[in-house]
Structures are given as C-alpha cells and as structure tokens.
Amino acid sequence: MVSTTSSLGETLPVLGATRHGADGTVGAALLSSAGVVEATYFKVDQDAAIARGRLDRERVCISCTGGGCGMGCVTFCETGQNAPTGQCTVADMLGQVLAIREIVAAERATAGERDSLPPWGVTFAGMGEPGTNLAAVIPAIETFLSPDWSSVVDQVSLSTIGLVDKMRELTRAMRRRKLPLRLYYSAHGFGNRTDIIPMNAHHPLREGLVALHEHARYTVGEFGIKAAVSYLLLHGVNDDIAIVDQLAEELDPAYIDVQILMKNRTEHTPDLRTDDATADRWAARFAELGFRSWVTRSSGRDEDTRVGCGQMSAAHGGDHVAVSGRRLLPVSWPAAGAAG
C-alpha cells in the first residue's frame, strides 16, 4: 500500500503535474499542506561540479513555502509573482525529494536502466525564502543528513536572500547539530541591490556577507566546506563587469566561492538573460582574484517546457498547476530526525 503519512505523522504531498526539459530537467508540482509547491531535478554541468569541488552531478531543488513568496523580488523571480499560501512542513519537504526520485527512477526503468539511483544533493532554493520557515527547514536538513537518508541524500545546501538574523539562527542550529550545510547568499546586485531584492533595505548586503562569512568559518573549520555567493546576472541591470572587483573586496576567497547564475527567459522577463560571454568574463575575473568560481547556465530553460521552480505556475498565466491527486511516493519512508 502506498504510504500517505511520514514517520512525523504528517501527510505527504500529492503529486500533480510534471514537466520535462530537453536537457533532462524534471519539474513536479505537488499539493502540500502549504498549497502547491514545485520541485526540480537537474543535472549539474560537469565543469561546474568540479569547480564546486564535488563530484555529485544530480540535484533536486525543493520549496519551503507553497504558492509563492512574500519577499518581493518580482524583477527576476517567478515564484515572487504569487503570494505564499502557507509554510511547508518537514514532510512536505522530504516528500518533494522522494516524489522526484520515484519519477526519475520510473523513467530510467522504462528506458531499460535498472541500476538504483545514487544519492543526490538537495538544495533549498525553490519556492519561498527558507529563512521564513526555519522551524521546519532545520529539522528537514537534519533528516536529510541523517544516516537513514544516506542512500537518498549526500549533501544539502540552502540559498537565502539574506535575512541576517535568520542566517545567524541557522548557523547556530547547524553548529549545535554539527551539520555540514553549504550556505549560498544571493547577492544579485551591488549598489542597486535593493531595486532587485527589496528586503536589502532591511538586511543590507554587507551585513548579509558578514553573516555568510560567520557560517563559512564554521563549515570550513569543521568540514572543509566553503559558503558561496550566488550572483544572478540580469542583462543591463547588474551585469557591469566592474561590479566584480567591488563585490570581491567584500569577500574572502578562503571561505567564499562565487556562483554566477544565468536567468531563464520567461514571459514577464523575456530580455533579462545575460549572454554566455558576459557570464564567462565574470567567472574568469573572479578566478583572477583568487576565487573558485563557476557559471550555472540554468536548467530547464527551453521555453516550451518552462521547467524550474515557479515557472510551471507562471506558464499558466499565474494560475497554479492543477493537481491530479495521483500519489507517487514509495512505501518505505526513511526515519525522520527530531524537530527543534
């Protein structure tokens, strides 16, 4: 019988629609206790994986809020076009990973591939700001990194727009639990960051970078894992190459890597994707300054499929994807870590 509750006693999300990108990306919309959430499976470019110092090349991006996000980053964020409908539970987040894994496993079996799936990396970079839901995010991280989940997940990262007090709360929690969380900070601007990420008015860039370095000193010292700055290039908005040197002055390459992101084209932002040459120049300049840097050219970006967190809903004119109610979750549910 298909499992409908987790070991936490919470109802698991229900699989609705799926979408497939030409590059192998898989997007799934699920009905959770928080409303519709989206999760995305993708393969990391080999060069980017090596640059990050890791060999894992399969990852799943999960959501921590349903419906949308209240951070107001409407300039670039598809999720931000809709208001949030609720906060995900621990089971909602764990269930996203298991649902995507079963989809991928079933497709590979159909193609004649019988080998079991390797552990994947999990990243909290989907719908919603993780800092607004740490009560569930922290125990979810603890569960993902527990021995019971070692065959499913081998690394966890989290991306934040930089709610400074929440960053420090997260770091304290990871220290207490001795967990190797890799933290990504979304810079996305220098000088004009508030125009791109409005919350910068209350949580300024420099304060966020101080908190990021605090987290990195813990993870480098304990696990040899650096934190990272993510910088989403927006054509004509924040992609002046001079910004590289300005931002680099705020960063210590002993603790911080730099990820250059390229935006998917969408209906409401058709002209914001920076060209490949500009992204490569950014990464090269950071490398010249002593940073480990790479370009993530985005996944699921083909315009006919729109795979990527928030893009499935956006492709339906802002309406959420209809959920069929079909469950696609395994019988066996790995043990969950204690909340708190």
Secondary structure, DSSP 8 states (H G I E B T S, - for coil): ----B-TTS-B--EEEEEEE-TTS-EEEEEEETTEEEEEEEEE--HHHHHHTT----EEEEE-SEES--SS--TTT-SGGGS---EE--HHHHHHHHHHHHHHHHHHHHHTT--S----EEEEE-SSS-GGGGHHHHHHHHHHHTSGGGTTTEEEEEEEES--HHHHHHHHHHHHHHT---EEEEE---SSSHHHHSGGGGTS-HHHHHHHHHHHHHHHHHHHS--EEEEEEEBTTTT--THHHHHHHTT--TTTEEEEEEE----SS-TT-B--HHHHHHHHHHHHHTT--EEEE--SS--TTT--STTHHHHTTTT-------B----S---------
